[in-house]
Amino acid sequence: MSETLEPALPDHLDEQAERLMHSLCDRDLTVATAESCTGGMLAALLTDIEGAGHAFDRGFVTYSKEAKTDLLGIRRELLDHNDAVSETVARAMAEGALARSKAEIAIGVTGFAGPAAEGCEEGLVHFALARRGRTTVHRVEHFGPIGRGAIRVKSLKVMLDMLEQCFD
């Protein structure tokens, strides 16, 4: 079980994260994260699992366009011509994290966890998972205006599910 986040997260997420990290260890795989709207929550959860830290390579919290460019190597033109919350950017985040790490698997997330600007959908979140030698997969969720914390927790569940499914 995670120690630091356990009181704040539902038990099922904590248990799922623990299973995932041990599965990664059993397969000698490592993961990297590229997070925007979740602010590093997935990295915190995964690194909080006792005895499984060697399955986590690194985490990138890239909230701004500059951070996405500087840390993940995403071309500024791609960010300027696409919404920050889009399939294109989520894919670029996951692929950038994979390219800038030693991990075999990387997951990216970008979304509107709270009230968004006019014309932007609160609760819209894009996810992408990149794995060396495989095609990057994308998933989109429309969580709705359920609140920042709830959107982040639901996003954690989606990312854990995607990571578990990549073993298939």
C-alpha positions, 0 to 999 in steps of 0.5 A: 500500500502507498503510505503518503497518499493512502488517506486521500485516495480510494482504497481501490486505486491504492490497491491497483497501483500496488498490483501494477507496480509489482507487475512491472517489477515481475516483467522487469519493466519501467514506467515514466509519466508526463502529467499536466492536469494531474500535477504529478499525482500518478508519479507520487502514487507509483513511487509511494509503493514500498518495494517497487520503486525500481519499476519507476524511471521518472516523472515529468510535470509539464503544466505550461507549454514551455515545460512541455517543450523544455522537458519533453521536447515537444515542438513549439509549433505543435503546441501552437497549432493544437489545443493543449488539451488534445489527442495530439498533445497527449500523444506527444507528451507520452512519446516525449517522456519515452524519448527522454527516459530509460523507461519502456512505457510512458503515459501522458495526460492533459486535460481541464481538471477545473473550470476551463476558459470559455469554449473549453469543456471542464472534465475533458481529459486526453490520455496517451500511452507509449511503449517502445516498439509499439503504437501509441494508444489514446483515450479520451474521457469526458468526466464533466464538471465534477470538481478538480479533485474528482477529475484528478482521481478519475484520471488516476484510475484511467491511467492505471487501467491503461498501464495494466492493459498494456501488458496484454 
